[in-house]
Amino acid sequence: MHFRIIGKLEEIEVVAAGRGIRELRRLRKVYGVGRWRKLKGKALVRFADDTVQEAEIHWYEASGIGKKELKIKRLIE
């Protein structure tokens, strides 16, 4: 599912940090060592077929590395 975030991510919350992240070993191996956090937030997204809908987005983030592996967890009606 290809999508693009329109505007800003809002209502951002930390889901897990440090050793609380199940994928920490893989993240460090693929992207490098950093202070990794898993976050979630809401944003408007545009899909490949040009439809626009609000969705809950989850991603990993580390300072100096940035946002990685953004994914849609659920669509908001």
VOKOLPA-359125 format. One record per residue (C-alpha): x, y, z; residue number from 1; residue in one letter. Coordinates in steps of 0.2 Angstrom, whole numbers, plus 2048, in hexadecimal, padded with zeros to 3 digits. Layout:
BEGIN
NODE X Y Z NUM a
...
END
This chain:
BEGIN
NODE 800 800 800 1 m
NODE 809 810 7FA 2 h
NODE 804 820 802 3 f
NODE 80A 832 805 4 r
NODE 807 83C 815 5 i
NODE 7FE 84C 811 6 i
NODE 801 85A 81E 7 g
NODE 808 857 82F 8 k
NODE 807 848 83B 9 l
NODE 7FD 84C 84A 10 e
NODE 7F9 845 85B 11 e
NODE 80A 83C 85B 12 i
NODE 80D 830 86A 13 e
NODE 81C 825 86E 14 v
NODE 817 813 86E 15 v
NODE 827 80B 873 16 a
NODE 839 811 876 17 a
NODE 84A 808 878 18 g
NODE 849 7F6 87D 19 r
NODE 836 7F7 87C 20 g
NODE 837 7F6 869 21 i
NODE 836 7E4 863 22 r
NODE 83F 7E8 853 23 e
NODE 84E 7F2 85B 24 l
NODE 85C 7E6 855 25 r
NODE 856 7E6 843 26 r
NODE 854 7F9 843 27 l
NODE 866 7FB 84A 28 r
NODE 86C 7EF 83D 29 k
NODE 863 7F7 82E 30 v
NODE 864 809 832 31 y
NODE 871 80B 840 32 g
NODE 872 80E 852 33 v
NODE 867 81C 859 34 g
NODE 85B 820 867 35 r
NODE 84C 816 85E 36 w
NODE 83A 81A 862 37 r
NODE 82A 813 85B 38 k
NODE 81D 820 858 39 l
NODE 80B 822 852 40 k
NODE 801 831 84C 41 g
NODE 7F3 836 841 42 k
NODE 7F4 83E 830 43 a
NODE 7EB 840 81F 44 l
NODE 7F2 834 812 45 v
NODE 7F0 833 7FF 46 r
NODE 7F0 822 7F8 47 f
NODE 7F6 81D 7E6 48 a
NODE 7E5 81E 7DF 49 d
NODE 7E4 830 7E5 50 d
NODE 7D7 82D 7F3 51 t
NODE 7DA 837 803 52 v
NODE 7D6 830 815 53 q
NODE 7DC 833 827 54 e
NODE 7E6 825 82E 55 a
NODE 7F0 81F 83D 56 e
NODE 802 81E 838 57 i
NODE 810 815 842 58 h
NODE 823 817 83F 59 w
NODE 834 815 847 60 y
NODE 83F 824 84A 61 e
NODE 850 828 850 62 a
NODE 859 839 852 63 s
NODE 865 83B 844 64 g
NODE 85D 82D 83A 65 i
NODE 84B 833 838 66 g
NODE 83B 82B 835 67 k
NODE 83B 819 82E 68 k
NODE 82F 80C 829 69 e
NODE 81F 816 829 70 l
NODE 80F 80B 828 71 k
NODE 7FC 80D 829 72 i
NODE 7F5 804 838 73 k
NODE 7E3 809 836 74 r
NODE 7D8 815 82C 75 l
NODE 7CE 821 836 76 i
NODE 7BC 824 830 77 e
END
